[in-house]
Amino acid sequence: MSSIPIQVKSTATTRKFSFQGWKQGALWTFLTLYAILTLYPLFWLVISSFKTNSEFFNHPFGLPQVWKFSNYATAWKASKMGTAFLNSVIVSLVSLALTLFLSSLAAYVLARIKFRFKGIILAFFVIGMLIPIHSTLVPLFILMKQIGLLNTYWALILPYTAFALPTAIFVLTAYLSSVPKEIEEAAYIDGTRLWGVFWRIMLPISLPALSTVVILSFLHFWNDFSFALVFISKSSLKTLPLSIANFADGYQTDYGLTLAAMTIAVIPTIAVYLAFQEQVMKGMTAGAVKG
């Protein structure tokens, strides 16, 4: 008689595990399909970069019949991508360095120091996130012309930094506000001053938030087309988006060369994401597990 309850309990446990296994399998199937749909455009970009124009139109979704590796060499030379690549690196890295430095200082003050009008200043930066960037092209062009910054790196670096600061300050302020006050108090007791607390404690702690700012800001700096088109006319200062646009004119577009150039241009963005994704994931999961 005692074996009947055990058998019933075993059956219920088996059903429970069976339902959990089915649920987990469905979840992994959905995530796999979502990953395939997300990565397919990148896969299509790479395989299409090895095609000729005729093959691109005749077989847009198939593999190349003849892999034209020469598309990359031709694209690199035809549009002077080496110079454009270097210009994009300079503009993006300098803009990123200024954005991280200024936003981390501002966020530290807003998150950790109490003073009058703190809420108004924070609201000012939040409002900055709502300004349409491209609506400022004309007044910025007039300003850059008056101060003589057109056709210089600073014509791109200064606007990039200015428009990246509101989002960066918002992200960093929210993250630094969650850091316990006891960490700073312990540092002050040990004799560390304000700058020491900022450089040695708060910046290392905020690495996940800084990594998020790096990814978001770098993507914007690297891929921007409109500001570079308006503020830069010298061929020696053109960035990658302008260089890629040279493959298309009013009459025809060489899609093989264009997609090869786009493949080259997308590599740094993937590298930056892979380099900082671990810190971003740590920031997203921070505090999720107690122990």
C-alpha positions in Angstrom: 0.0 0.0 0.0 2.9 2.4 0.7 4.2 2.1 -2.9 1.1 3.8 -4.4 1.9 7.4 -3.0 5.5 7.0 -4.1 4.4 6.1 -7.6 2.0 9.0 -7.8 4.7 11.4 -6.6 7.2 10.1 -9.1 4.7 10.6 -11.9 4.0 14.2 -10.9 7.7 14.9 -10.7 8.2 13.4 -14.1 5.5 15.6 -15.6 7.0 18.7 -13.9 10.4 18.0 -15.4 8.9 17.2 -18.7 7.0 20.6 -18.8 10.2 22.5 -17.7 12.2 20.7 -20.5 9.6 21.6 -23.1 9.5 25.2 -21.9 13.3 25.5 -22.0 13.4 23.9 -25.4 10.8 26.3 -26.8 12.8 29.2 -25.3 16.1 28.1 -26.9 14.3 27.5 -30.2 12.9 31.1 -30.2 16.3 32.5 -29.2 18.0 30.6 -32.0 15.6 31.8 -34.6 15.9 35.3 -33.4 19.7 35.1 -33.6 19.5 33.8 -37.1 17.2 36.6 -38.2 19.5 39.2 -36.5 22.7 37.8 -38.0 21.4 37.1 -41.5 21.8 40.7 -42.8 25.4 40.7 -41.8 25.9 37.3 -43.5 24.1 38.6 -46.6 26.4 41.7 -46.6 29.5 39.6 -46.5 28.6 37.1 -49.2 27.2 39.8 -51.5 30.5 41.7 -51.2 32.1 38.9 -53.3 29.6 39.2 -56.2 29.6 41.1 -59.5 26.9 43.5 -60.3 25.1 41.1 -62.6 25.3 38.3 -60.1 24.0 40.6 -57.4 20.8 41.2 -59.3 20.4 37.7 -60.7 21.1 35.8 -57.5 20.7 38.3 -54.6 20.3 35.7 -51.9 22.5 33.0 -53.2 26.2 32.2 -52.7 28.6 33.7 -55.3 29.3 31.4 -58.2 32.7 33.0 -58.5 34.1 34.6 -55.3 35.6 38.0 -56.3 38.1 38.7 -53.6 39.4 41.5 -55.7 36.4 43.6 -54.8 38.1 44.4 -51.5 41.4 45.5 -53.0 39.5 47.6 -55.7 37.2 49.2 -53.1 40.1 50.0 -50.8 42.1 51.7 -53.7 39.3 53.3 -55.7 37.8 55.4 -52.9 41.0 56.0 -50.9 39.6 54.0 -48.0 42.9 54.0 -46.2 42.8 57.8 -45.7 39.1 57.7 -44.9 39.6 54.9 -42.4 42.4 56.8 -40.6 40.2 60.0 -40.5 37.3 58.0 -39.0 39.6 56.5 -36.4 41.0 59.9 -35.4 37.6 61.6 -35.2 36.0 58.7 -33.4 38.7 58.1 -30.8 39.2 61.8 -29.9 35.4 62.3 -29.7 35.1 59.2 -27.5 38.0 60.3 -25.2 36.4 63.7 -24.7 32.9 62.2 -24.2 34.2 59.8 -21.5 36.2 62.4 -19.7 33.6 65.1 -19.6 30.6 62.9 -18.9 32.4 61.0 -16.1 33.3 64.2 -14.4 29.8 65.7 -14.8 28.1 62.4 -13.7 30.3 62.1 -10.6 29.3 65.6 -9.5 25.6 65.1 -10.2 25.5 61.6 -8.6 27.7 62.1 -5.5 27.7 65.8 -4.5 24.8 67.7 -3.1 24.4 71.3 -4.3 21.7 73.8 -5.3 20.0 73.5 -8.7 21.3 70.0 -9.1 17.9 68.8 -10.4 17.7 71.6 -12.9 21.1 70.9 -14.3 20.3 67.2 -14.6 17.0 68.0 -16.3 19.0 70.3 -18.7 21.1 67.3 -19.8 18.0 65.1 -20.1 16.4 67.7 -22.4 19.5 67.6 -24.5 18.7 64.0 -25.4 15.4 65.2 -27.0 16.9 67.6 -29.4 16.9 66.3 -33.0 20.5 66.2 -34.0 20.0 67.0 -37.7 17.9 70.1 -37.0 21.1 71.8 -35.9 23.0 71.2 -39.1 22.4 74.7 -40.6 23.2 76.8 -37.5 26.2 74.6 -36.7 27.4 75.1 -40.3 27.1 78.9 -39.9 28.9 78.7 -36.6 31.7 76.5 -37.9 32.2 78.9 -40.9 32.4 81.9 -38.7 35.0 80.5 -36.3 37.0 78.9 -39.1 36.6 75.2 -38.2 35.1 73.9 -41.5 37.2 71.2 -43.1 39.0 70.4 -39.9 38.7 67.4 -37.5 37.3 69.7 -34.9 34.3 70.4 -37.1 33.2 66.8 -36.4 34.8 66.2 -33.0 33.0 69.1 -31.2 29.5 68.3 -32.4 29.9 64.6 -31.9 31.0 65.2 -28.3 28.3 67.7 -27.6 25.5 65.4 -28.8 26.9 62.3 -27.1 27.3 64.0 -23.7 23.6 64.1 -22.6 23.1 60.3 -23.0 26.5 59.6 -21.5 25.9 61.7 -18.5 22.4 60.2 -18.0 23.7 56.6 -18.1 26.7 57.3 -15.8 24.7 59.4 -13.3 22.2 56.6 -12.9 24.9 54.0 -12.4 27.0 56.1 -10.0 23.9 56.9 -7.9 23.6 53.2 -7.1 27.1 53.0 -5.6 27.0 52.8 -1.8 28.2 55.9 0.1 30.2 53.8 2.5 32.8 53.2 -0.2 33.6 56.9 -0.5 33.5 57.4 3.2 36.0 54.6 3.8 38.3 56.1 1.2 38.1 59.6 2.8 38.9 58.0 6.2 42.0 56.4 4.7 43.2 59.8 3.5 42.2 59.7 -0.1 41.1 63.1 -1.5 38.3 63.9 -4.0 40.4 63.4 -7.1 41.8 60.1 -5.7 38.3 58.8 -5.0 37.2 59.7 -8.5 40.2 58.2 -10.4 40.9 55.2 -8.2 37.5 54.1 -7.0 34.6 55.6 -8.9 35.9 55.2 -12.4 36.9 51.5 -12.0 33.5 50.8 -10.4 31.7 52.4 -13.3 33.4 50.4 -16.0 30.1 48.6 -17.0 28.4 52.0 -17.6 31.5 53.4 -19.3 31.5 50.4 -21.6 27.9 51.1 -22.5 28.8 54.7 -23.3 31.7 53.5 -25.4 29.6 51.2 -27.6 26.7 53.7 -28.1 29.0 56.7 -28.7 31.4 54.9 -31.0 28.6 53.5 -33.2 27.3 57.1 -33.7 30.7 58.6 -34.4 31.8 55.9 -36.8 28.6 55.7 -38.8 27.7 59.4 -39.0 27.2 60.6 -42.6 25.3 63.9 -42.4 27.7 66.0 -40.3 30.7 64.8 -42.3 28.9 65.6 -45.6 28.1 69.1 -44.5 31.2 70.1 -42.6 33.9 68.3 -44.7 34.6 68.9 -48.4 38.3 68.2 -48.6 39.0 64.7 -49.9 41.9 64.3 -47.5 39.6 64.7 -44.5 36.6 62.6 -45.6 35.5 59.8 -43.3 34.4 56.3 -44.2 30.7 57.0 -44.8 31.7 59.6 -47.3 34.2 57.3 -48.9 31.6 54.6 -49.3 29.2 57.0 -50.9 31.6 57.5 -53.8 30.6 54.2 -55.2 27.1 55.4 -56.0 26.3 58.2 -58.4 23.3 59.4 -60.3 23.6 56.8 -63.0 24.8 53.5 -61.5 26.0 51.8 -58.4 28.7 49.1 -58.2 27.1 47.0 -55.5 30.0 44.5 -55.2 32.5 47.3 -54.4 30.0 49.1 -52.2 29.2 46.1 -50.1 32.9 45.2 -49.9 33.6 48.7 -48.5 30.7 48.4 -46.1 32.1 45.1 -44.8 35.4 46.7 -44.1 33.7 49.6 -42.4 31.6 47.4 -40.1 34.6 45.4 -38.8 35.7 48.1 -36.2 32.2 48.4 -34.8 32.0 44.6 -34.3 35.4 44.6 -32.6 34.4 47.4 -30.2 31.2 45.6 -29.2 33.1 42.3 -28.7 35.7 44.1 -26.6 33.3 45.8 -24.2 30.3 43.4 -24.2 31.6 41.5 -21.1 31.6 44.7 -19.0 28.1 45.6 -20.3 26.8 42.2 -19.3 28.4 42.6 -15.9 26.6 45.9 -15.4 23.3 44.4 -16.5 23.5 41.5 -14.1 25.0 43.5 -11.2 22.9 42.9 -8.1 20.8 40.3 -9.7 22.4 37.5 -7.6 22.8 37.9 -3.9 25.5 36.2 -1.9 
